[in-house]
Amino acid sequence: MIYCPVLFEKNNAFWSVIHKLQYSIIKNAGCVILTLLNFQCILLMFAIWALTMVFAIEEINRDPTILPNITLGYRLFDNCMRLQVALRAATTLITGMNEVLTESDCKGPPPVVAVIGDPLSSHSIAISRILGLFHLPMVSYYATCSCLSNKLEYPSFFRTVPSDAFQVKAMVQLIKHYGWSWVGIIATEDDYGQYAAKSFQEEMNKFGCIAFIENLPVISERAKILEVVNTIKHSTAKVIVLFSTRVDAAPLVKEITEQNITGRQWIASEAWSTATVLATEENFGAFGGTFGIAVRRGDIPGLKNFLLRINPNPVSIQNLATRFWEKMFDCKFKENLSMTNSSTLPEVKYCTGSEDVDSKQTPYTDVSESRASYNIYKGVYALAHSLNKLASCENGKGPFENKSCASITNVQPWQLMHYLKGINFTTHLGERVAFDKNGDALAIYDIVNWQRDSSGKIEIKTVGVYDKAAVTVSFVLFLTESFLCEIPESVCSKSCLPGSRKANKKGQPVCCFDCVLCTEGEISTQVGKCQRNKCFKCPPDFWSNPERNTCLMKQIEFLSYEETMGIILAASAIFGSCLSFGVLIVFVYNRHTPVVKANNSELSFLLLVSLSLCFLCSLCFIGQPSQLNCLLRHIMFGVSFVLCISCILVKTVVVIMAFKATLPGNNMMKWFGVAQQRGTVFIFTVIQSIICITWLITAPPAPSKNTKYQNAKIIFECDIGSVTGFSFLLGYIGLLSLVCFVLAFLARNLPDTFNEAKFITFSMLIFCSVWISFIPAYISSPGKYTVAVEIFAILASSFGLLLSIFAPKCYIILLKPEKNTKKFNEENSK
């Protein structure tokens, strides 16, 4: 039998028990020493962890499939929650148990080949720096600081608990799931808390904001705790993440409970999320509904029975199993009382040593929440499988120099570390155990929630799972949400309603913003976590509704025959055309009368026809623009008006010529007879036709959609194509009108017999006034009213010409026929 000595320290709980168990598992054959750095003073849970390692080693030693003919041994060291004690234990492991070293101590196998522990991140950082120098593998079961993933600083560190980097990702996924974007952070002033808080802040800033960051003192300071509590009370953040151990969190939990600070959603790190000493009835008012990230639990078959094998040793007052027994059953052993002054003690209950441990409901007997214990169990098995692979190596196929293998009887820690890096096996629970390149375990967590069960008892219930290994690309969060009755809201600014966008407040985090209504033509339809900072422009043919949350098809606008304005203008055009034809009929019927003959009946007939065309051309401006009516409206407008003005101009010239011809010796009329009059009208009209044809060939008018002037509407209009062509068309009409007006004005004082010049002057004055006024009105009128103004100008100028020139004549022809005689004219001329 190889005896693996155990360091004995006074006042170490259950130390005698561990001592006795140590003797029971050592078998014949080689003894490979594993060490657990955790046996915490006084605290029961750490004793359970130590016994779990012993149980795993004993189970492996009984298993013929793992390390046959090899016996695993162990040593237990107490760190007493003090870094100095933990470092002393680490140096003891490296050098061996003897204080005096000899030359022989530097040869042969090392005292230990691997270490299980330490549970604290700060301790693990310090210990791993020392063990790393000797390439001694250290497998921690509860040190989660992400800094320990740095293989340059901690080359021999491994862990069966996921890194805080994954814990942070699990928390972030949970926060995203519920749409929280305004979160407070509280972290202990140690490596565990500070590294976790920094990592969480980096992840949170990708989609949300940090309301505050407070440090929780490791050594309880009431002033600092009150400062943290005051920050919580005055912060608008309703979700608070706490990175702390259960010991460090206890004073803060107590103070928050005493001040009755409620309405906060707490998210607990794995170090205190399953602390039953905190999840109590007293604290439930402030911490009820707390979410927590918890290391996965596992049911270890046979562990409970193993723990119940504890037996007290009444002879030794220092036997910690005896002291545990007395504490659990509130009794005293007579042997211990005999060593003290029993006369000074009150009447006591005596222990028999046969009390039933299983009858007491304590964390020691309840292994249903085996989380850290399960990690210890996996760590021991990981080392055992690594040693098994090392022992199974065939010479010539090994991983070391010249393909050599390591010797199981003289194994070196660095050789074991090589196999530990590539370990990959499945536990009896079906969970895969492996380490990544950083020595971290596969990231899988339970999501727990502090609830009250049907009986009113407070329980920490598993409500979801975060499993990185579930998929290859993304992290997966599975939640059972039937437990939720109300989801709290934690935002700096409430989500903007559809139709608005976020506008960041100056000097505030991005989560603090004002909601600004989208501008016209832009919309936003998303809210909450999916909402973006910008509104989106509607497509070209769409426009935003008044609420700015939907793009609607733009209203199509053109002057149609169905609307009132279109009907009035069309009716006016038809009436004007009919009136012109009516006057034409009157003039044709009375073509032999002096009034008709005196005013050049042929030109009058042609003028009336052209006026009728002027009225009718306005109909081309009504209705939805098309390629055909865009061409016709400008051609008919230009040609009909030039024809009209040409006739009036020739009539004016004829009036002047006729007056000159009455003078003695003047024979001017023979040079401007009927043929010359027709030719003049024809030439003037042909010039306008050439302008129109040139315009249509180079850049013809075409239908277009105008959205520049009225964004909410699509104005169907005729694009003139060439501004130059349209300018020439209007300019030519204006030139003829101006010449006609000047000539008529000069001839206005001719004798009454030839007084048509007065009417022409008045008609041209109306014509020019209408079209001069048309220009500003046309430019300033929006949409369909632009076309309406153009039609109105056409109709007004046409009616002005028709009434000014022909109304007096029709009055004489129809109402004063006695004046329409040659005799009356002769008498009147006298």
C-alpha positions in Angstrom: 0.0 0.0 0.0 1.3 3.4 -0.9 0.3 6.0 1.7 -0.3 9.4 0.3 0.1 11.8 3.3 -2.5 14.4 4.0 -1.8 17.8 5.3 -3.5 18.3 8.7 -4.7 21.7 9.8 -6.6 22.4 12.9 -10.3 23.5 12.8 -10.7 22.2 9.2 -14.3 20.9 8.9 -14.6 17.2 8.1 -10.8 16.8 8.0 -10.9 13.6 9.9 -13.5 12.2 7.5 -11.4 13.0 4.6 -8.4 11.5 6.4 -10.3 8.2 6.9 -11.6 8.1 3.4 -8.1 8.6 2.1 -6.9 5.4 3.7 -9.9 3.4 2.2 -9.3 4.1 -1.5 -5.5 3.5 -1.8 -4.9 0.2 -3.6 -1.8 -1.8 -4.5 -0.1 -0.6 -7.7 1.2 2.8 -8.7 -0.3 5.8 -7.0 -0.9 8.9 -9.1 -1.5 11.9 -6.8 -4.3 14.4 -7.6 -4.8 17.4 -5.3 -7.9 19.5 -4.5 -7.3 23.1 -3.4 -10.6 24.0 -1.8 -11.3 22.6 1.6 -12.8 25.8 3.0 -12.8 26.5 6.7 -16.2 26.1 8.4 -18.3 26.2 5.2 -20.1 22.9 4.6 -20.4 23.3 0.8 -16.7 23.2 0.3 -16.5 20.0 2.3 -19.0 18.4 -0.1 -16.9 19.5 -3.0 -13.8 17.8 -1.4 -15.8 14.6 -0.8 -17.0 14.7 -4.4 -13.4 14.5 -5.6 -12.8 11.6 -3.3 -15.9 9.9 -4.6 -14.9 10.3 -8.2 -11.4 9.0 -7.5 -12.8 6.0 -5.7 -15.2 5.3 -8.6 -12.4 5.5 -11.1 -10.2 3.2 -9.1 -13.0 0.6 -9.1 -13.5 0.9 -12.9 -11.4 -1.7 -14.7 -11.8 0.1 -18.1 -10.0 3.3 -16.9 -6.4 3.1 -15.7 -6.2 -0.7 -15.0 -3.6 -1.5 -12.4 -3.2 2.2 -11.6 -4.5 3.7 -8.4 -5.3 7.4 -8.2 -4.5 9.1 -4.9 -5.1 12.6 -3.6 -4.1 15.2 -1.1 -6.5 17.8 0.3 -5.4 21.4 1.1 -7.5 24.1 2.7 -7.2 27.6 1.3 -9.2 29.1 4.1 -10.5 31.7 1.6 -7.0 33.3 1.9 -4.7 33.8 -1.0 -1.6 33.4 1.1 -2.7 30.0 2.3 -3.6 28.9 -1.3 -0.1 30.0 -2.5 1.6 28.1 0.3 -0.3 25.0 -0.7 0.7 25.5 -4.3 4.4 25.7 -3.4 4.0 22.7 -1.2 2.6 20.7 -4.0 5.5 21.5 -6.3 8.3 20.8 -3.8 6.7 17.9 -1.9 5.6 17.5 1.7 9.0 17.5 3.4 10.4 20.8 4.6 14.0 19.6 4.2 14.8 18.6 0.6 17.5 16.2 -0.4 19.1 15.5 -3.8 16.9 12.5 -4.2 13.8 14.6 -4.0 14.8 16.2 -7.4 14.6 12.9 -9.2 11.8 10.6 -10.1 8.1 11.5 -10.5 6.9 14.8 -9.1 4.9 14.8 -5.9 1.7 15.5 -7.8 0.9 15.5 -11.6 -2.3 17.7 -11.5 -4.3 20.0 -9.3 -8.1 20.2 -9.0 -9.0 23.8 -7.9 -9.0 26.6 -6.9 -12.7 27.7 -6.9 -11.8 31.4 -6.7 -10.7 33.3 -9.8 -8.2 35.6 -7.9 -6.6 32.6 -6.3 -6.5 30.6 -9.5 -4.7 33.5 -11.2 -2.0 33.6 -8.6 -1.6 29.8 -8.3 -1.7 29.2 -12.0 1.2 31.6 -12.6 3.3 29.5 -10.3 2.1 26.1 -11.6 2.5 27.3 -15.2 6.2 27.6 -14.7 6.4 23.9 -14.0 3.8 23.0 -16.7 1.7 21.4 -13.9 -2.0 21.1 -15.1 -4.5 22.9 -13.0 -8.2 22.1 -13.6 -10.5 24.6 -11.8 -14.2 23.8 -11.3 -15.4 27.3 -10.4 -12.9 30.0 -11.5 -14.7 31.8 -14.3 -12.6 34.9 -15.0 -12.2 35.4 -18.7 -8.6 36.5 -18.1 -7.6 32.9 -17.4 -8.2 32.0 -21.1 -4.9 33.7 -21.9 -2.7 30.8 -22.7 0.4 33.0 -22.8 0.0 33.9 -19.1 -1.7 30.7 -17.9 -0.4 27.9 -20.1 -1.3 25.0 -17.8 -4.8 26.2 -16.7 -7.9 24.3 -17.6 -11.5 24.5 -16.3 -14.7 22.5 -16.4 -16.8 25.7 -15.8 -17.4 28.0 -18.7 -15.5 31.3 -18.9 -17.1 34.5 -17.9 -16.9 35.5 -21.6 -19.6 32.9 -22.3 -21.5 33.9 -19.1 -21.6 37.4 -20.4 -22.8 36.3 -23.8 -25.6 34.3 -22.1 -26.6 37.4 -20.1 -26.6 39.5 -23.2 -28.8 37.0 -25.0 -31.2 37.0 -22.1 -31.3 40.8 -22.1 -31.8 40.9 -25.8 -34.6 38.4 -25.6 -36.6 40.7 -23.3 -35.7 43.9 -25.1 -33.9 45.6 -22.3 -31.4 48.3 -23.4 -30.8 50.3 -20.2 -28.8 48.2 -17.7 -26.8 48.9 -14.5 -23.7 46.9 -13.5 -22.4 46.1 -10.1 -19.2 44.1 -9.8 -16.9 43.1 -7.0 -13.5 44.8 -6.7 -11.6 41.7 -7.7 -10.4 40.1 -10.9 -13.7 38.1 -11.2 -15.9 41.1 -11.0 -13.8 43.6 -12.9 -13.1 41.4 -15.9 -16.7 40.3 -16.1 -18.0 43.8 -15.9 -15.6 45.0 -18.6 -16.6 42.1 -20.9 -20.3 42.7 -20.3 -20.0 46.4 -21.0 -18.3 45.7 -24.3 -21.0 43.3 -25.4 -23.8 45.5 -24.1 -22.6 48.6 -25.9 -23.2 46.8 -29.2 -27.0 47.2 -28.8 -27.8 48.9 -25.6 -26.3 51.2 -22.9 -24.9 51.1 -19.4 -26.8 53.3 -17.0 -24.2 53.0 -14.2 -21.2 50.9 -13.1 -20.6 50.4 -9.4 -17.9 48.5 -7.5 -18.8 46.3 -4.6 -16.1 46.0 -2.0 -14.8 42.5 -1.2 -14.3 43.6 2.4 -17.7 44.8 3.5 -17.8 48.6 3.9 -21.2 49.9 4.8 -20.4 53.4 3.5 -19.6 52.0 0.1 -22.6 49.7 0.1 -24.9 52.6 0.9 -23.3 54.5 -2.0 -24.1 51.6 -4.3 -27.7 51.4 -3.0 -28.2 55.1 -3.4 -27.1 54.8 -7.1 -29.7 52.0 -7.6 -32.5 54.0 -6.0 -31.9 57.1 -8.2 -31.2 55.3 -11.5 -33.9 54.9 -14.1 -32.4 51.5 -15.0 -34.8 48.7 -13.9 -32.4 45.8 -14.9 -29.2 45.4 -12.8 -26.5 42.8 -13.4 -24.5 41.8 -10.3 -21.1 40.0 -10.7 -20.3 38.8 -7.3 -19.8 35.8 -5.1 -22.6 34.8 -2.6 -20.4 36.0 0.3 -19.8 39.5 -1.2 -23.3 39.8 -2.4 -24.9 39.1 1.0 -24.3 42.6 2.5 -25.8 44.3 -0.6 -28.8 42.0 -0.6 -29.4 42.7 3.0 -29.2 46.5 2.6 -31.5 46.5 -0.4 -34.0 44.4 1.5 -33.9 46.6 4.5 -34.5 49.7 2.4 -37.3 47.9 0.6 -36.0 48.8 -2.9 -38.3 46.9 -5.2 -39.3 47.0 -8.9 -35.8 46.0 -10.1 -35.0 43.0 -12.3 -31.8 41.4 -11.0 -29.6 39.3 -13.2 -27.2 37.2 -11.1 -23.8 35.8 -12.1 -23.2 32.1 -11.6 -21.4 32.7 -8.4 -24.6 33.7 -6.5 -27.5 32.8 -8.7 -28.1 29.5 -6.9 -27.4 30.7 -3.4 -30.2 29.4 -1.3 -29.0 31.5 1.6 -29.9 34.6 -0.4 -33.1 33.2 -2.1 -35.1 33.5 1.1 -38.6 34.7 2.1 -37.1 37.7 3.7 -35.3 38.8 0.4 -38.0 37.8 -2.0 -39.8 41.1 -1.9 -36.8 42.8 -3.5 -35.2 39.9 -5.3 -38.2 37.8 -6.4 -38.0 37.0 -10.1 -34.2 37.3 -10.2 -32.7 35.7 -13.3 -29.5 33.9 -12.9 -26.8 32.2 -15.0 -26.0 28.9 -13.4 -23.5 26.2 -14.0 -25.2 23.1 -15.3 -26.2 20.7 -12.6 -25.7 17.0 -12.9 -27.1 14.1 -10.9 -24.1 12.0 -9.8 -25.3 8.4 -9.0 -24.1 7.1 -5.7 -22.8 10.5 -4.4 -25.5 10.9 -1.7 -24.8 7.4 -0.2 -21.1 8.2 -0.3 -21.7 11.4 1.7 -23.8 9.5 4.2 -20.9 7.3 5.1 -19.5 10.0 7.4 -18.8 8.7 10.9 -17.7 10.8 13.9 -14.7 10.0 16.1 -15.8 10.9 19.6 -12.3 10.4 21.1 -10.8 13.4 19.3 -12.2 16.9 20.2 -10.3 18.2 17.1 -12.0 15.6 14.8 -14.1 17.9 12.5 -16.6 15.1 11.6 -17.3 15.0 15.4 -17.8 18.7 15.5 -20.1 18.6 12.4 -22.1 15.8 14.1 -22.6 17.8 17.2 -23.6 20.8 15.3 -26.0 19.0 13.1 -27.8 17.1 15.8 -27.4 19.8 18.6 -25.7 17.3 21.0 -22.4 16.6 22.6 -20.3 13.4 22.9 -19.4 12.4 26.5 -15.8 11.8 25.5 -15.5 15.4 24.4 -17.2 16.7 27.6 -14.8 14.8 29.7 -12.0 16.8 28.2 -13.6 20.0 29.3 -14.9 21.4 32.5 -18.4 19.9 32.3 -19.5 21.5 35.5 -19.6 24.8 33.9 -21.8 23.6 31.0 -25.6 23.6 31.2 -27.5 20.4 30.8 -26.8 19.0 27.4 -28.1 16.3 25.0 -25.6 13.5 24.4 -24.7 12.2 21.0 -24.8 8.5 20.4 -23.0 8.4 17.0 -25.9 6.4 15.5 -28.1 9.4 14.6 -29.6 9.3 11.0 -27.9 11.9 8.9 -30.4 11.4 6.1 -33.2 12.6 8.3 -31.7 16.1 8.4 -32.5 18.3 5.4 -29.2 20.1 4.8 -27.2 21.1 1.8 -24.9 18.2 2.7 -27.6 15.6 2.1 -29.3 17.4 -0.8 -27.3 16.6 -4.0 -30.1 17.6 -6.4 -28.3 21.0 -7.0 -24.9 19.4 -7.8 -23.4 22.2 -9.9 -19.8 22.8 -8.6 -19.7 19.1 -7.5 -20.5 18.0 -11.0 -17.7 20.2 -12.4 -15.3 18.6 -9.9 -16.6 15.2 -11.0 -15.9 16.1 -14.7 -12.5 17.5 -13.9 -11.4 14.3 -12.1 -12.6 12.2 -15.0 -10.9 14.5 -17.5 -7.6 13.9 -15.8 -8.3 10.2 -15.5 -9.1 9.9 -19.2 -5.9 11.9 -20.0 -3.8 9.5 -17.9 -5.6 6.6 -19.6 -4.6 7.8 -23.0 -1.1 8.4 -21.9 -0.9 4.8 -20.5 -2.4 3.4 -23.7 0.3 4.9 -25.9 2.2 2.5 -28.2 5.9 3.1 -28.7 6.6 4.4 -32.2 3.2 6.1 -32.3 3.6 8.6 -29.5 3.2 12.3 -29.6 6.6 13.2 -28.2 10.1 13.3 -29.7 10.9 10.5 -32.1 7.2 9.4 -31.7 8.0 8.2 -28.1 5.5 7.7 -25.3 5.4 8.8 -21.7 5.8 6.3 -18.9 2.9 6.0 -16.6 5.2 5.1 -13.7 7.3 8.2 -14.3 4.8 10.6 -15.8 5.7 14.3 -15.9 3.0 17.0 -15.6 3.8 18.5 -19.0 3.2 15.1 -20.6 -0.2 14.9 -18.9 -1.0 18.4 -20.0 -0.4 17.4 -23.7 -3.1 14.7 -23.5 -5.4 16.9 -21.4 -5.6 19.5 -24.3 -7.1 16.9 -26.6 -9.4 15.2 -24.2 -12.9 14.5 -25.5 -15.4 12.1 -23.8 -19.0 11.9 -22.8 -20.2 11.5 -19.2 -22.8 9.0 -18.1 -25.3 11.9 -18.3 -24.6 12.2 -22.0 -22.7 15.6 -21.7 -19.6 16.0 -23.8 -16.5 17.1 -21.9 -13.7 18.8 -23.9 -11.5 21.8 -23.7 -11.0 24.4 -26.4 -7.7 25.9 -27.4 -7.9 28.2 -24.4 -8.5 25.4 -21.9 -12.2 26.4 -21.5 -15.0 24.0 -21.2 -17.9 23.9 -23.6 -20.3 26.8 -22.8 -23.6 25.5 -21.5 -25.6 27.2 -18.7 -28.9 26.8 -17.0 -31.0 29.9 -16.8 -32.6 30.0 -13.4 -35.3 32.2 -11.9 -36.2 32.8 -8.2 -39.9 31.9 -7.9 -42.4 31.0 -5.3 -43.9 27.5 -5.7 -47.5 26.4 -5.1 -46.8 25.9 -1.4 -45.3 29.3 -1.0 -41.7 28.1 -0.7 -39.0 30.0 -2.5 -37.3 27.9 -5.1 -34.6 28.5 -7.7 -36.1 27.0 -10.8 -34.4 26.2 -14.1 -36.4 28.0 -16.8 -34.0 27.9 -19.8 -30.7 26.7 -21.3 -27.9 28.6 -23.0 -25.9 26.2 -25.1 -23.1 27.4 -27.4 -22.5 23.8 -28.5 -26.1 23.5 -29.8 -25.2 25.1 -33.2 -22.0 25.9 -35.0 -22.7 29.5 -35.8 -24.8 31.3 -33.3 -25.5 31.0 -29.6 -28.9 29.6 -28.7 -31.1 30.6 -25.8 -34.0 28.3 -24.9 -36.5 29.8 -22.5 -39.7 28.4 -21.0 -41.7 31.6 -20.6 -44.8 30.2 -18.9 -43.5 31.4 -15.6 -43.5 35.0 -16.5 -46.5 37.1 -15.4 -45.1 40.5 -16.2 -42.0 41.5 -18.2 -40.4 44.6 -16.7 -39.3 47.4 -19.0 -35.8 48.9 -18.7 -35.1 51.6 -21.2 -33.6 55.1 -21.0 -36.1 56.4 -23.6 -39.2 54.5 -24.6 -39.3 53.1 -28.1 -40.4 55.6 -30.8 -43.8 54.9 -32.3 -44.0 54.1 -36.0 -43.7 57.3 -38.0 -40.8 58.7 -35.9 -37.1 58.3 -35.6 -34.5 58.5 -32.9 -32.7 61.7 -32.3 -29.8 61.3 -29.9 -29.7 63.7 -26.9 -26.5 65.7 -26.7 -24.1 64.3 -24.1 -26.3 61.3 -23.4 -25.8 57.6 -24.3 -27.3 56.4 -27.6 -30.1 54.7 -25.7 -31.3 58.1 -24.5 -33.1 59.9 -27.3 -36.0 62.0 -28.4 -38.5 60.8 -30.9 -38.8 63.1 -34.0 -41.5 62.7 -36.6 -40.2 61.6 -39.9 -40.2 64.2 -42.6 -42.7 64.2 -45.4 -42.0 61.4 -47.9 -40.3 59.2 -45.2 -41.7 56.5 -42.9 -40.6 54.2 -40.1 -42.6 51.1 -39.3 -40.4 49.3 -36.8 -40.3 49.8 -33.1 -38.3 48.6 -30.1 -35.1 46.7 -30.6 -35.7 46.4 -34.4 -36.1 50.2 -34.9 -33.4 51.9 -36.8 -32.1 55.5 -36.4 -33.3 56.7 -39.8 -36.5 57.0 -41.5 -36.9 55.4 -45.0 -37.8 57.3 -48.1 -40.9 56.1 -49.9 -40.5 54.9 -53.5 -40.8 57.6 -56.2 -44.5 57.0 -56.9 -45.4 56.7 -53.2 -45.7 59.2 -50.4 -46.0 59.0 -46.6 -49.4 59.1 -44.9 -49.9 61.8 -42.1 -48.8 59.3 -39.4 -45.6 58.6 -41.4 -45.9 54.9 -41.0 -47.1 53.8 -44.4 -46.2 54.7 -48.0 -49.3 55.4 -50.0 -49.6 55.6 -53.7 -49.3 59.3 -54.6 -52.5 61.0 -55.7 -52.5 61.4 -59.5 -53.5 64.8 -60.5 -54.5 66.2 -63.9 -57.3 68.4 -65.1 -60.0 65.9 -66.0 -63.4 66.2 -67.6 -65.0 64.6 -64.4 -64.2 67.4 -62.0 -66.1 70.7 -61.8 -63.3 72.9 -63.1 -62.8 70.7 -66.1 -66.5 70.7 -66.8 -66.8 74.5 -66.6 -63.7 75.1 -68.8 -64.8 72.5 -71.4 -68.3 73.9 -71.5 -66.9 77.4 -71.9 -64.7 76.2 -74.8 -67.6 74.5 -76.5 -69.8 77.5 -75.9 -67.2 79.8 -77.4 -66.7 77.6 -80.4 -70.5 77.4 -81.0 -70.8 81.1 -80.5 -68.1 81.7 -83.1 -69.9 79.4 -85.5 -73.2 81.2 -84.8 -71.7 84.5 -85.6 -70.2 82.9 -88.7 -73.7 81.8 -89.8 -75.1 85.3 -89.1 -72.3 86.8 -91.2 -72.7 84.3 -94.0 -76.4 84.8 -94.1 -75.9 88.6 -94.1 -72.8 88.6 -96.3 -74.4 91.1 -98.8 -75.2 93.7 -96.2 -73.0 96.8 -95.8 -71.8 95.9 -92.3 -70.4 92.6 -93.4 -69.1 93.8 -96.8 -67.5 96.9 -95.2 -65.4 94.8 -92.9 -63.9 92.4 -95.5 -66.3 89.5 -95.3 -63.8 86.9 -96.4 -61.3 87.8 -93.6 -64.2 88.0 -91.1 -65.2 84.4 -92.1 -61.7 83.2 -91.7 -61.3 85.0 -88.4 -64.4 83.4 -87.0 -63.2 79.9 -88.1 -59.8 80.5 -86.4 -61.5 81.7 -83.3 -63.6 78.6 -83.2 -60.4 76.6 -83.5 -58.9 78.6 -80.6 -61.8 77.7 -78.4 -61.6 74.0 -79.4 -57.8 73.8 -78.9 -58.3 74.3 -75.2 -60.1 70.9 -75.0 -56.7 69.3 -75.8 -55.5 70.6 -72.4 -58.2 68.8 -70.5 -57.9 65.1 -69.7 -54.9 62.8 -68.9 -51.9 63.8 -71.0 -50.9 61.4 -73.7 -48.4 61.5 -76.5 -51.1 62.5 -79.0 -52.8 65.3 -77.1 -49.5 66.7 -75.9 -48.5 67.2 -79.6 -52.0 68.5 -80.7 -52.5 71.0 -77.9 -49.4 73.0 -78.8 -49.8 72.7 -82.5 -53.5 73.7 -82.5 -52.8 76.5 -80.0 -49.9 78.0 -82.0 -51.4 77.7 -85.5 -55.0 78.7 -84.6 -53.9 81.8 -82.7 -51.4 82.9 -85.4 -54.2 82.4 -88.0 -56.5 84.5 -85.8 -54.0 87.3 -85.2 -53.0 87.2 -88.9 -56.6 87.8 -89.9 -56.9 90.7 -87.5 -53.6 92.2 -88.6 -54.6 92.0 -92.2 -58.0 93.5 -91.4 -56.2 96.4 -89.7 -54.0 96.9 -92.6 -57.0 96.8 -94.9 -58.7 99.4 -92.8 -55.7 101.7 -93.1 -55.3 101.0 -96.8 -59.0 101.7 -97.4 -58.7 105.0 -95.7 -55.7 105.9 -97.7 -57.4 104.9 -100.9 -60.1 107.5 -100.4 -57.5 110.2 -100.7 -57.3 111.8 -104.2 -54.6 110.2 -106.4 -53.9 107.3 -104.0 -54.2 103.9 -105.7 -52.7 101.8 -102.8 -55.5 99.3 -102.6 -54.6 97.7 -105.9 -51.3 96.6 -104.3 -53.1 95.0 -101.4 -56.1 93.2 -102.9 -57.8 90.0 -101.9 -54.9 87.8 -103.2 -52.3 89.8 -101.2 -54.5 89.5 -98.1 -54.9 85.8 -98.4 -51.1 85.4 -99.1 -50.2 87.5 -96.1 -52.4 85.3 -93.8 -51.0 82.2 -95.4 -47.4 83.3 -95.0 -47.8 84.3 -91.4 -49.5 80.9 -90.6 -46.8 79.0 -92.5 -44.1 80.6 -90.5 -45.8 79.4 -87.3 -46.2 76.0 -88.8 -42.5 75.8 -89.5 -41.7 76.8 -85.9 -44.0 74.0 -84.7 -42.6 71.4 -87.0 -39.0 72.3 -86.1 -40.0 72.1 -82.4 -41.7 68.7 -82.8 -38.7 67.3 -84.7 -36.0 68.4 -82.3 -37.6 68.0 -78.9 -41.4 67.2 -79.1 -43.7 67.6 -76.0 -44.3 64.4 -74.2 -46.4 63.3 -71.2 -44.5 63.3 -67.9 -44.9 62.8 -64.2 -44.1 65.9 -62.2 -43.2 65.4 -58.5 -41.0 68.4 -58.0 -43.6 70.9 -56.9 -46.0 68.8 -55.0 -44.3 65.8 -53.4 -47.5 64.2 -52.2 -49.0 64.2 -55.8 -48.0 63.0 -59.2 -48.9 65.7 -61.6 -49.5 64.3 -65.1 -48.5 67.0 -67.5 -47.1 67.6 -70.9 -43.4 68.4 -70.8 -42.8 71.0 -73.4 -39.6 69.3 -74.4 -37.8 72.4 -75.8 -38.1 75.7 -74.0 -36.7 77.4 -77.0 -39.3 76.0 -79.3 -42.1 77.0 -77.0 -40.6 80.4 -76.6 -40.5 81.0 -80.3 -44.1 79.8 -80.6 -45.3 82.3 -78.0 -42.9 85.0 -79.1 -44.2 84.9 -82.6 -47.8 85.2 -81.5 -46.8 88.1 -79.2 -44.9 89.8 -82.1 -47.9 89.7 -84.4 -50.2 90.8 -81.5 -48.0 93.8 -80.8 -47.8 94.9 -84.4 -51.5 94.5 -84.8 -52.1 96.5 -81.6 -49.9 99.4 -82.8 -51.5 99.6 -86.2 -55.0 99.5 -84.8 -54.1 102.1 -82.2 -52.8 104.4 -85.0 -56.0 103.9 -87.0 -58.4 104.4 -84.1 -59.3 108.0 -85.1 -60.3 107.2 -88.7 -63.8 108.3 -89.8 -66.8 106.4 -88.4 -67.4 104.6 -91.6 -64.2 102.7 -91.0 -64.4 102.6 -87.2 -63.6 98.8 -87.0 -60.0 100.0 -86.0 -61.4 101.1 -82.6 -62.8 97.6 -81.9 -59.6 95.9 -83.1 -57.6 98.2 -80.8 -59.8 97.3 -77.9 -59.7 93.6 -78.7 -55.9 93.6 -79.0 -55.6 95.5 -75.7 -57.7 92.7 -74.0 -55.6 90.0 -75.8 -52.3 91.4 -74.8 -53.4 92.1 -71.2 -54.6 88.5 -70.8 -51.4 87.0 -72.0 -49.2 89.4 -70.1 -51.1 88.5 -66.9 -50.9 84.8 -67.9 -47.1 84.6 -67.4 -46.9 85.1 -63.6 -50.2 83.3 -63.0 -48.8 80.3 -65.0 -45.6 80.2 -63.1 -47.1 80.4 -59.6 -50.1 78.0 -60.2 -49.5 74.5 -58.8 -50.4 71.2 -60.5 -53.5 71.1 -62.6 -54.1 74.8 -62.0 -51.2 75.5 -64.3 -53.2 73.9 -67.1 -56.4 75.6 -66.0 -54.6 79.0 -66.1 -53.4 78.3 -69.6 -57.0 77.3 -70.7 -58.4 80.4 -69.1 -56.0 82.6 -71.0 -56.9 80.9 -74.2 -60.7 81.3 -73.5 -60.4 84.8 -72.2 -58.4 86.1 -75.1 -60.6 84.3 -77.6 -63.8 85.7 -76.0 -62.2 89.1 -75.9 -61.5 89.0 -79.7 -64.9 87.6 -80.5 -66.9 90.0 -78.5 -64.8 93.1 -79.1 -64.8 92.7 -82.9 -68.1 91.0 -83.7 -70.5 92.0 -80.9 -71.1 95.6 -82.3 -71.6 94.2 -85.8 -74.1 91.5 -84.6 -75.9 94.2 -82.6 -76.5 96.2 -85.8 -77.2 93.1 -87.9 -79.7 91.6 -85.5 -81.1 94.4 -83.4 -80.6 97.5 -85.6 -81.1 96.3 -89.1 -82.1 99.8 -90.2 -78.5 100.9 -89.7 -77.3 98.0 -91.9 -78.2 99.8 -95.2 -76.2 101.6 -97.8 -78.5 104.6 -97.5 -77.8 104.9 -93.7 -74.1 104.6 -94.2 -74.1 107.3 -96.9 -76.2 109.6 -94.7 -74.0 108.9 -91.8 -70.9 109.6 -93.8 -72.2 113.0 -94.8 
